[in-house]
Amino acid sequence: MSPCKRPPPATTEIRDGKFAINSPRGLRRISIMAYRTAKGLGPDGKPYQEQYLPAKFNLTSDRTLKVETTPIVNHEIDLKLAN
């Protein structure tokens, strides 16, 4: 096994359209996921959470952000979810 060359993902929650995150510097891919309780039950007969945003915002996202070596304070990033 070779060591992982990419830093681990940095995650955070979006509340009221705002978020704060610490991330290693460099070019980082942005993915946005949102979950809700799915209709119906899962294979185990219990309610489950489904990710409901289109793949272009997460699995196949090509949006990136360059994280500088100094902290970005009050930096606004427009991550509109419109088509």
N, C-alpha and C positions, 0 to 999 in steps of 0.2 A: 504494500500500500504506500502511495506517496502522500505527503502532507497536502492539505487543501491550500491552494495558492490564493484563493479569494477570501476576503474577510467574511465573517458570518453576516447574515442579514440583520439590519437594524429595523425594529418594528416599533410602532406607536399607535395610539388610537386617535381618531379624528373626532373632536367634539365641537359642535357649533361651527363647523367649517374650518377649525384651526387645529394645528398640531405642532408639537415640538419634538425634535429627535436629535440624538447624538449619533454620528456616523463617522466611520473612518474616512479620511480624505481620499480624493480620486473621483473618477467617473462612476456614478452609481445608477443602476436601473431603478426606476420607480414603478411599483405595482400597488394598486389599490384594491382591497377586498372588502366586501360588506356581507354580513351574514344576517339571516332572519330564520325564524322557525318555519320549516317547510310544511306544506299541506300534507296531510297523511302521516304515516308512521314509517320508521326505518325497518330494516330486516329483523331487528330485535324486538319489533312491536312498540318501540318508544318514539316520541317526537325527536326530531333531529334538526340541526342547523344546516342551511344551504347557503352557498356563496352565490349571490345573484347578479353581480355586475358582469358585463360582457368580458370575454377573454382579452380583448384589446387593452383593457385597463389593468390586467394582472398577468396571466400566463403568457400572453404574446405581446406584452407592452414593449414599445420601443422608446418610451419616454425616459430621459436621463437627467441627472442633476450632477453638476461638478461640485464636489465638496472641497472647499479651499482649506489651507492649513490653519487659517485663523477662524475663530467662531463667526458664524453668520448670525447677527443679531437682528431681530425683527425683519427678516428677509421674507418677502411674500412671494409665493409660487402659485401660479394659476394652474390648478389641476381640474379644469372643467370636465365634467363627465358627459357632456353633450356629444352627439355623433358628429 
